[in-house]
Every structure is written in structure tokens, then in C-alpha cells.
Amino acid sequence: MSVTVTKEATLEQAKELGLLESEFEQIKEIMGRTPNFTEMSVYSVMWSEHCSYKNSILWLKTLPKDGPTMLVKAGEENAGLVDIGDGLACCFKIESHNHPSALEPYQGAATGVGGINRDIFTMGARPVAQLNSLRFGDIDRDHTKWLVKGVTKGIGDYGNAFGIPIVGGEVFFDESYNQNPLVNAFSAGIMKTGEMISATASGVGNPVFIVGSATGKDGIHGAAFASKDITEDSMDDLPAVQVGDPFQEKLLLEASLELAKTDVLRGMQDMGAAGITCSTCEMSAAGKVGMKINLDLVPTRQADMKDWEILLSESQERMLVVVEKGKEDVVNEILKNGI
């Protein structure tokens, strides 16, 4: 790993990463100095609409989230959880992958499917069904036909390879979606009530595992990118699009559910948007604890990855797992046989 020189970040760099001038000034005020590039990159993804809902949270808070069968309120965990009776609960998640799909429709849609399935089984549920809701532009445009072909193939291929049926969906065409298609994926899973795994870090001294695929350069700054408006200039911004591996995710599913049956887990979270940065921050914040991250121990796919690249990579099929200290061998044995 190469370490980024601690040179002060500039306002121009901040704007390129989607931060406003006022936000850049606020970061300097919080830190008591000008951030370096790595620090500013962390802020840019964590303060993005994709990760923090900074623009939509006002309206999201007006939606109902309580009910007699609700086991997890909206936003509390990786996915929603509803009691369906007979000791069972339905775990579900819906997510949009609009911007990635607009640039690279196959991988953009496929990784959207992969991400919501990970949110399901991270909580201890086995995914059983998928849905999708799609919006495209003028059906007669060649660009629209290219998007439709790539998106539908990406959704189908990932679900089929992962082994989860797509039980339904909908699609509409209107010229208002010519520039920005909407790609919404939904996944539902089943689990026993009372067996949920929380995305919360706890236990001072407990080790933290990155489980699944090695970390690469795909998807870097993807969360910040997903919060921007797509323009003609951004259509070639392919590094922001993740690359999925449904076969690896199938192995990760089975290994995660096997881990869930043990008594070693103290928390587990999917590494989605902003990768290591977001998952470590969110798990730590939920548990009101700190977390030390040793980037030199992160398995990487490319040589000489910079510190900020490892922190911000959105490589797919990865989990962050907090394990009870002294029980590392149990985890290592399951992962050695399962992934």
C-alpha cells in the first residue's frame, strides 16, 4: 500500500468530489485545519446523498415506520424486518442503482441486485425472491435500447447465477428518462424471529474481519458519483461503476449464514457504498465505540493501491464482521471451507 502525501486538499478537488464550498469550509472548521486528500475523500462519500441522505432525509422522516409487526424500523439496520407469524420474519431491501446503470448498464444493474441481497443475508436471512422496477426513456432511441438490454441482462444474470428467482417486475418508457433511467431492485428473505444479526460493533478488543472478495480499484468514489447529476461529460466516468461476481456472492451467502449459526459474531455489515469507510464508521457509530483499521492487512487485487483507494473502494461481495476475541479460529475454519 502506498500512503497519500498529507498535502492539503483544495476547494477545486472538493467540488470535483461533489462537495459544496460551504461543506468544504465546514470540514475545515470541524477538523481545525484543511483536510488532506484522503480525509476529504472520506467526507465526500460519507456526506454524499447516497450515504447520508442529506437532501432527502427531511422527507424520509415523514414516512411511517412503526407498526405492530415491525421488528426493525426503517434505517436502523441493513434492511427492514417484519414479523409474518409462525416464528418467521421477512427481511427486505429495495435500492436504486440509477447512475451506475446509466453508464454501464450490465454491471450497474447487476451490482444493484448483489448489494441488496447482501443486505438481506447480512442480517441472517436467506434471500428467496427478487423484484425490479425500471424506467427508461424513448423506446425508439438506440441509447434506450442499449440500456434496456444491458440492465435486464445484468439483473437476470446476477439473480440466476446467485440462485435467487426474479418473481416479478415492471417497466415504463417515457422521454423524461432519456438521460437518467431508474433501476430499482428489491430482495426479500426469510429468517426466524429473534435470530437477527445487527450491524453494530461491540466489545473492546474484538477483532474485525473483512470477509469475501479482495479489494480492488472498482467503484472508487462511487457513492459521491451516485449523488451527482449525470451530464454528457460524466458518461465516460466508468471507474465509478462496481464489478460484480455472483458466484463469489453465493459462497459468501452460505459462509455468512453458517457464521450466523455460531456464537462468535458481535456484528456484521455489508460493504456497499464507500466500502471500508462507510461500514467501519456506521458499525462503530451504532455501537458507540471506536475502531482501528490496519489497511496493510486488507487483501488487494492490484499492487500499490493507495490508502484512500483501499478506504473508498466499492469492490463487491465483501462483508465487515466483528468477532468475539478468542474465537477467531472458528471464523477462519468456516471461511477457509466456504469461500
LOKE-659863 format. One record per residue (C-alpha): y, z, x; residue in three letters. Coordinates in steps of 0.25 Angstrom, whole numbers, plus 5000, padded with zeros to 4 digits. Each point is the difference from the previous one (the first is absolute). Example, Ala and Ser with C-alpha at 12.3 -4.5 7.8 and 13.67 -1.06 7.14 Angstrom:
# residues 2
498250315049Ala/501449985006Ser/
This chain:
# residues 339
500050005000Met/501449975005Ser/501150094997Val/501349954994Thr/501250035009Val/500950104993Thr/501249914999Lys/500950034988Glu/499749914988Ala/501249914995Thr/500549984986Leu/499649855001Glu/498650055002Gln/500150104988Ala/500449894991Lys/498949915005Glu/499050104996Leu/500650024986Gly/500950125002Leu/501450014995Leu/501250035009Glu/500250134992Ser/498550035002Glu/500149985015Phe/501250095000Glu/499250114992Gln/498849995010Ile/501050035012Lys/500550114992Glu/498750064997Ile/499549985015Met/501350045006Gly/500049885008Arg/499749855000Thr/498549974998Pro/499249925009Asn/499349874995Phe/498750084997Thr/500750114993Glu/500849904992Met/498749924996Ser/499450124995Val/501250034991Tyr/500049854995Ser/498650014995Val/500150144994Met/501349974993Trp/499649864995Ser/499849984985Glu/498649985003His/499750145005Cys/501150084994Ser/500449934987Tyr/501450035004Lys/500649914989Asn/498950014989Ser/499750155001Ile/501150034990Leu/499449914989Trp/498550045004Leu/500450154998Lys/500349974985Thr/498649954998Leu/499050104993Pro/499050065010Lys/499450124992Asp/498950004991Gly/498750084995Pro/499149915008Thr/500849985013Met/499450065012Leu/501049955010Val/501449974997Lys/500749875004Ala/500450005014Gly/499250135004Glu/498849935007Glu/499649865005Asn/499649964985Ala/500050054986Gly/498950084994Leu/499650024986Val/498950094993Asp/499149904992Ile/499150114995Gly/498550045004Asp/500550055013Gly/500549875005Leu/501449955004Ala/500649865001Cys/500849985013Cys/500949884999Phe/501149935008Lys/500949884998Ile/500849945011Glu/500949875002Ser/499849915012His/501149904997Asn/500749985013His/498849985009Pro/499349914989Ser/501349915000Ala/499949985015Leu/498550005002Glu/499349994986Pro/498650025004Tyr/500150125009Gln/501250064993Gly/499250014987Ala/498750045007Ala/500650115007Thr/500750054987Gly/498650014994Val/499550075012Gly/501150105000Gly/499850054986Ile/498550015002Asn/500250095012Arg/501050094992Asp/498850024990Ile/498950045009Phe/500950085009Thr/500150104988Met/498550004999Gly/499849904989Ala/499149875001Arg/500749884995Pro/499349934989Val/501049894994Ala/501349925004Gln/501149934991Leu/501249925004Asn/501349954994Ser/500649885006Leu/501449934998Arg/500349865007Phe/501149904999Gly/500049864994Asp/498549964999Ile/500449855004Asp/500650045014Arg/499149985012Asp/500450135005His/499650074988Thr/498649935000Lys/499950055015Trp/500350144996Leu/499050004988Val/498949955008Lys/500250105012Gly/500350124991Val/498849984991Thr/499049975011Lys/500550125008Gly/499850104988Ile/498749944997Gly/499449995014Asp/500450155004Tyr/499550054987Gly/498749925001Asn/499750045015Ala/500450144997Phe/499050004988Gly/500950044989Ile/500149914988Pro/501349954995Ile/499950024985Val/501349944995Gly/501449955002Gly/501249934995Glu/500949895006Val/501349944995Phe/500949895005Phe/501549995000Asp/501049945009Glu/500750145002Ser/498850035009Tyr/500249875009Asn/500550085012Gln/499350144997Asn/498650004994Pro/499550134995Leu/498650045004Val/499550144994Asn/498650055002Ala/499350114993Phe/498850085004Ser/499250114993Ala/499050095005Gly/499150114995Ile/499750145005Met/499650144996Lys/501150094996Thr/500350115010Gly/499649925012Glu/501349935003Met/500449995015Ile/501550035002Ser/500949925009Ala/500550135006Thr/500050055014Ala/499650155002Ser/499550105010Gly/500750025013Val/499249945012Gly/499149914991Asn/499849865007Pro/500549874993Val/499149885000Phe/500449854999Ile/498849944993Val/499649854998Gly/500649885007Ser/500750005013Ala/501649995000Thr/500649865002Gly/501449944999Lys/499849944986Asp/500950054989Gly/501050075010Ile/501350034992His/499349954987Gly/500550124992Ala/501449975003Ala/499849854999Phe/499450024986Ala/501350074995Ser/500849885004Lys/500449884992Asp/499249875004Ile/500949895005Thr/499749865005Glu/500250065014Asp/499050114998Ser/498949914995Met/499449985014Asp/500050165003Asp/498550005001Leu/499950125009Pro/500350094989Ala/498749964992Val/498850085002Gln/498649945002Val/498850064992Gly/498550025003Asp/499350034987Pro/498750025007Phe/500650105009Gln/500550074988Glu/498750004993Lys/499550085012Leu/501250095000Leu/499750034985Leu/498650055002Glu/500450085012Ala/501250064993Ser/499150044988Leu/499050065009Glu/501050085007Leu/500550054986Ala/498650064997Lys/500250095013Thr/500850135001Asp/500849945013Val/501249934993Leu/501350074999Arg/500749884995Gly/499949845001Met/501149894997Gln/499949855001Asp/500949945011Met/500849904991Gly/501549975002Ala/500550045013Ala/498650045005Gly/499950125009Ile/501550044998Thr/499950014985Cys/498650064999Ser/500350115010Thr/501450034994Cys/499550014986Glu/498850085003Met/500850105008Ser/501150014990Ala/499050024989Ala/499450125007Gly/501350055006Lys/499449995014Val/500349925013Gly/499149905006Met/499949965015Lys/499749855002Ile/499449955013Asn/500249855000Leu/499249985013Asp/498750044992Leu/500249894989Val/499049895001Pro/500849875001Thr/499649854998Arg/501049955010Gln/500450045014Ala/501350075004Asp/500550034986Met/501350075000Lys/500150144994Asp/500849954988Trp/499049894997Glu/498950104999Ile/500850094991Leu/500449894991Leu/498849914999Ser/499549984987Glu/498649955004Ser/499150014988Gln/498750094998Glu/500550135006Arg/500050144996Met/500650135005Leu/499150114999Val/500250155003Val/498850075003Val/499650155001Glu/500050045015Lys/498650025006Gly/499449904990Lys/500449875008Glu/498549975003Asp/499749984985Val/501149904999Val/499649935012Asn/498649994996Glu/500349944986Ile/501149905006Leu/499049965011Lys/499049964990Asn/500949954989Gly/501149925007Ile/
